[in-house]
């Protein structure tokens, strides 16, 4: 896909049946690839219930990058289902199956079926911090102001 500069090796897990399609960008300008539920049978998430949902893939992310597992806005709007630890982080050295921690924040049960688009995977560069202790931080316009200290909306 044009405009993409990072290649991520994707390896399918074989679970005794045909593998689902690999994650893909649904439009040329999409930031995330849809992750699909790789289930043996439909699951029903009761209101307030959370569950790890397998995707059937493992990935090798290049060092210097992470995979961010993010909610799908349509699933959240329609069903009240979102990713509980959003964004979930897949580190470059993780080699297990990608699973998505879904939670049903809606008021009715939500049905998740094999092949449903349940989350998005965004690849992002990371920065590593190098700590340097000082006695005093530099001044800023905001100073020590906490929540809401940058002003209010009209």
C-alpha positions, 0 to 999 in steps of 0.5 A: 500500500503506498505511503506505508513505510514499515513492514510487519511480518505476520504469521497465521496461527493454525487452529484446525480450520481455515485461517481468517484473512490477515488484518488490512487497511480498509481505505488508503488513508486508514491508520488502523487495520481491522482485527477479526475475532477468531472464534470456534463459536459465537460468544455473548458478552453480557452487559458489564462483561469482559473477555479476551477474544483471540484473533488467530494471529501472531506478529513480529513488530520491528524494534522501535515500533509498537502495535496499538490495539484500539477500539472500533468506533462502529462497534462501540456506537452500535453495541457499546463494546470497546477495548478495555485497556485501550490502547493495548500495547503489543511490544516488539518482543511479544510473540504470543497470539494477539488477543483483544480484551473486549468489554460490553459497556452497553445495557444489552448482551452483545454477540461476537461471531467468527470474523467480526471486526473487533478492534484496530491495530495501529503500528506506531514508532516509540521513543525511549526515555533516558532519565536525568534527575534535576533539582528544579524543572524549567518554568512553563506557562501552565506551571503546576496546574492540574486537570482543567488548568488550561482553560474551559471550553465556551 
